[in-house]
Amino acid sequence: MDRLSKPLFVLLWSSGFLAGALGTRDVPGLSLATVRLVLAGGLLVVVAVATGARWPRGRREWRDLVVTGLLIQAVQYGAVSCALALGVSAGLAALVLCLSPVVVAAFGGPLLGERLGPIGWAGSAVAVAGALVAGADHLDGGGGTAGLALLGLGLAGFAAGTLHQKRVGAEMDLRTGSAVQVLVGAVVLLPLALLVDGGLVLPGGAAGIGALAWVTVVNSGVAVLLLFVLLRRGTAAGVSGLLYVVPAVTAVLAVPILGQPLEPQTLTGLAVTLAGVLLVQRASRPAGPPRRAPATPPTRGTAGAARRP
């Protein structure tokens, strides 16, 4: 199952950049992000209630969910959607966000006690180089300085949210926890959308409606749940390291979806990136439980002394 879940996560996460690029052609970025979170949150609440999931209890559980929802849902999705609306290409957005594993690995040591090691850092360098090769032809420079700043904000939000989720989310019910986090993002973005966009703008064409449905169900629902499942099974650096492959996969998916040509260097970059990711995965496997030392049988003198009154 784990072998299938990782490629599936990469595929779903990559598709979000393309769907977001399509959706923001008709809908402002904040409106798209807000509507997707409102709809996804409602869907997750229905699932949680229907399955009898446990809701969070206590101030600490609610606080942790609010923090993760603010970072991953509001900051990341809001910033990236606005960047795409400004004209940033899906390839550039994927390339910048794929740098989050480096940030996670850098802070994972002091915050989580996860040491990537020389092999992991070498794999990260190889993966970043492959991502740059794969995404070079898809960087059109759209969005300007504001677009790049928004992508940087989205990168910070996702990396910080991943670290926080790994640190405190081990006992979270995935159904109710995800519902709360998504709705937190919606609550934060809603007033911003009303102010900046002059109200919530809904898509009118088939492409926009399809893109909204995809990012709502697949990206804000299934992909986020899968991310949390993978974080429970592996290290934060190892899971986020999967994002190194996203720019190349996004470029490949852009061929049928956006009509962009597939360049040979994209396939070369994908191969290099996969090699780096394999090194990162190998170096970031969670350590198993400590081995117990074999019991040492007592010597005759010790045993005899223990039996004396």
C-alpha positions in Angstrom: 0.0 0.0 0.0 2.8 2.4 0.9 4.4 1.8 -2.6 1.2 2.9 -4.2 0.3 5.8 -1.8 3.5 7.7 -2.5 3.2 7.9 -6.3 -0.5 8.6 -5.9 0.3 11.5 -3.6 2.8 13.0 -6.1 0.3 12.6 -9.0 -2.6 14.3 -7.1 -0.4 17.0 -5.7 1.0 17.8 -9.1 -2.5 18.0 -10.6 -3.4 20.7 -8.2 -1.1 23.2 -9.8 -2.6 22.6 -13.2 -6.2 22.7 -11.9 -5.3 25.9 -10.1 -3.9 27.5 -13.2 -7.1 26.6 -15.1 -9.4 27.8 -12.3 -7.7 31.2 -11.9 -8.3 32.0 -15.6 -11.9 32.8 -14.7 -11.9 33.3 -10.9 -9.6 35.5 -8.7 -7.1 33.6 -6.6 -8.6 34.3 -3.2 -12.1 33.4 -4.3 -10.9 30.1 -5.8 -9.0 29.2 -2.6 -11.9 30.2 -0.3 -14.6 28.4 -2.3 -12.5 25.2 -2.5 -11.9 25.2 1.2 -15.6 25.9 2.1 -16.8 23.1 -0.1 -14.0 20.7 0.9 -14.6 21.5 4.6 -18.3 20.8 4.3 -17.6 17.5 2.5 -15.2 16.4 5.2 -17.7 17.3 7.9 -20.3 15.1 6.2 -17.8 12.3 6.0 -16.8 12.7 9.7 -20.4 12.8 11.0 -21.5 9.8 8.8 -18.6 7.7 10.0 -18.9 8.7 13.7 -15.4 10.1 13.9 -14.2 11.5 17.2 -14.1 15.3 17.3 -11.2 17.1 19.0 -11.3 17.6 22.8 -9.6 20.1 24.9 -8.0 23.5 24.1 -4.6 21.9 23.0 -6.1 19.7 20.3 -8.1 22.6 18.9 -5.1 24.9 19.0 -2.9 22.4 17.1 -5.6 22.0 14.4 -6.0 25.7 14.0 -2.3 26.3 13.6 -1.9 23.6 11.0 -5.0 24.7 9.2 -3.8 28.3 9.1 -0.4 27.3 7.7 -1.2 24.6 5.2 -4.7 25.6 4.1 -4.9 29.4 4.4 -1.3 30.5 3.9 -0.2 27.9 1.3 -3.4 27.6 -0.8 -4.2 31.3 -0.5 -0.7 32.5 -1.5 -0.3 30.0 -4.4 -3.8 30.7 -5.8 -3.1 34.4 -5.8 0.3 33.8 -7.5 -1.3 31.7 -10.2 -4.0 34.4 -10.7 -1.2 37.0 -11.2 0.2 34.9 -14.1 2.7 32.7 -12.4 3.0 29.5 -14.4 2.1 26.2 -12.9 5.6 24.9 -13.5 7.2 27.8 -11.6 4.7 27.4 -8.7 5.5 23.7 -8.5 9.3 24.3 -8.7 9.2 26.8 -5.8 7.0 24.7 -3.6 9.2 21.6 -4.3 11.9 23.4 -2.2 9.9 22.8 0.9 11.7 19.5 1.7 15.0 21.4 2.1 13.3 23.7 4.6 11.7 20.8 6.4 14.9 18.8 6.6 16.8 21.9 7.9 14.3 22.4 10.8 13.4 18.7 11.2 16.5 18.1 13.2 16.1 20.6 16.0 12.3 20.4 16.1 11.6 16.7 15.5 15.0 15.0 16.1 15.1 13.8 12.5 18.6 13.8 11.0 18.7 13.5 7.3 22.5 12.7 7.1 25.0 13.1 4.3 23.2 10.7 2.0 19.9 12.5 2.5 21.4 15.9 1.9 23.2 14.6 -1.2 19.9 13.2 -2.5 18.2 16.6 -1.9 20.9 18.3 -3.9 20.4 15.8 -6.8 16.6 16.1 -6.6 16.7 19.9 -6.7 19.1 19.8 -9.7 16.7 17.5 -11.5 13.7 19.7 -10.7 15.5 22.7 -12.1 16.3 20.8 -15.3 12.8 19.5 -15.6 11.1 22.9 -14.9 13.5 25.2 -16.8 11.4 25.3 -20.0 8.2 26.0 -18.1 9.3 29.2 -16.3 7.8 32.1 -18.2 8.5 34.7 -15.5 4.8 35.7 -15.2 3.6 37.3 -12.0 6.6 39.5 -11.4 8.0 40.2 -8.0 4.6 39.9 -6.3 4.0 36.5 -7.7 7.4 35.2 -6.5 6.8 36.7 -3.1 3.5 34.9 -2.8 5.1 31.7 -3.8 7.7 32.2 -1.1 4.9 32.8 1.4 3.2 29.6 0.2 6.5 27.7 0.6 6.9 28.9 4.2 3.3 28.0 5.1 3.5 24.5 3.7 6.9 23.7 5.3 5.9 25.1 8.7 2.6 23.3 8.5 4.2 20.0 7.6 6.6 20.3 10.6 3.8 21.2 13.0 1.5 18.4 11.7 4.3 15.8 12.1 5.1 17.1 15.6 1.6 17.1 17.1 -0.7 15.3 14.7 0.0 11.6 15.5 -3.2 11.2 17.5 -5.4 13.3 15.2 -8.5 11.7 13.7 -7.8 12.3 10.0 -11.5 12.9 9.2 -12.4 15.5 11.9 -8.9 16.9 12.1 -8.8 17.6 8.3 -12.3 19.0 8.4 -11.4 21.5 11.1 -8.1 22.5 9.4 -9.8 23.1 6.1 -12.6 25.2 7.6 -10.0 27.2 9.5 -8.4 28.1 6.2 -11.8 29.1 4.8 -12.6 31.3 7.8 -9.2 33.1 7.4 -9.5 33.6 3.6 -13.2 34.5 3.4 -12.9 38.1 4.6 -9.8 38.6 2.5 -11.7 37.4 -0.6 -14.6 39.7 0.2 -12.3 42.6 0.6 -9.9 42.1 -2.3 -12.2 40.4 -4.9 -15.3 42.5 -4.0 -17.1 39.3 -3.0 -16.8 35.6 -3.8 -16.5 35.1 -7.5 -17.7 31.7 -8.8 -16.6 30.1 -12.1 -19.1 30.2 -14.9 -17.5 28.0 -17.6 -17.2 24.3 -17.7 -13.4 24.4 -17.4 -13.6 26.7 -14.3 -16.3 24.5 -12.7 -14.3 21.4 -13.4 -11.1 22.9 -12.0 -12.9 24.0 -8.8 -14.4 20.5 -8.4 -11.0 18.9 -8.8 -9.1 21.1 -6.4 -11.9 20.8 -3.9 -12.3 17.0 -3.8 -9.0 15.8 -4.9 -6.5 18.3 -3.6 -8.1 19.8 -0.5 -9.7 16.4 0.4 -7.9 13.3 -0.8 -4.4 14.7 -1.3 -4.3 16.3 2.1 -5.6 13.2 3.8 -3.0 11.2 2.0 -0.3 13.6 3.1 -1.3 13.2 6.8 -1.3 9.4 6.4 2.2 9.4 5.0 3.4 11.7 7.7 2.2 9.2 10.3 4.2 6.4 8.6 7.4 8.2 7.7 9.5 11.2 8.6 8.6 14.8 7.7 11.8 15.1 5.5 11.0 11.8 3.7 7.4 12.7 3.0 8.0 16.2 1.9 10.9 14.9 -0.2 8.3 13.5 -2.5 7.6 17.0 -3.7 10.9 17.1 -5.5 9.2 15.1 -8.2 6.2 17.4 -8.5 7.7 19.9 -11.0 8.6 17.2 -13.5 5.3 15.4 -13.1 3.5 18.8 -13.5 5.4 19.4 -16.7 4.4 16.0 -18.0 0.7 16.5 -17.1 0.7 19.9 -18.7 1.1 18.2 -22.1 -2.5 16.9 -22.3 -4.1 19.4 -20.0 -2.5 22.7 -21.0 -1.3 21.7 -24.4 2.4 22.4 -23.6 5.1 20.4 -25.4 7.1 17.7 -23.6 10.8 18.5 -23.9 13.5 15.9 -23.6 15.1 17.8 -20.8 11.9 17.3 -18.8 12.2 13.5 -18.9 15.9 13.9 -18.1 15.1 16.0 -15.1 12.5 13.6 -14.0 15.0 10.7 -14.0 17.6 12.7 -12.1 14.9 13.9 -9.6 13.7 10.3 -9.0 17.3 9.2 -8.2 17.6 12.0 -5.7 14.3 11.2 -4.1 15.3 7.5 -3.7 18.4 8.7 -1.8 16.2 11.0 0.4 13.8 8.2 1.1 16.6 5.8 2.0 18.2 8.3 4.4 15.0 9.4 6.1 13.4 6.1 7.0 12.1 6.3 10.6 14.2 4.5 13.1 12.6 1.4 14.5 12.1 0.8 18.2 15.3 0.4 20.2 16.6 -3.1 20.4 16.4 -4.6 23.8 19.6 -6.0 25.2 19.6 -9.7 25.8 19.0 -10.7 29.4 22.3 -11.7 31.1 21.9 -14.8 33.2 23.1 -14.2 36.7 26.3 -15.8 37.8 26.1 -18.5 40.4 27.6 -16.3 43.1 25.1 -13.5 42.3 22.1 -15.8 42.3 23.2 -17.3 45.5 23.6 -13.9 47.1 20.2 -12.9 45.9 18.6 -15.9 47.6 20.2 -15.3 50.9 18.0 -13.5 53.5 
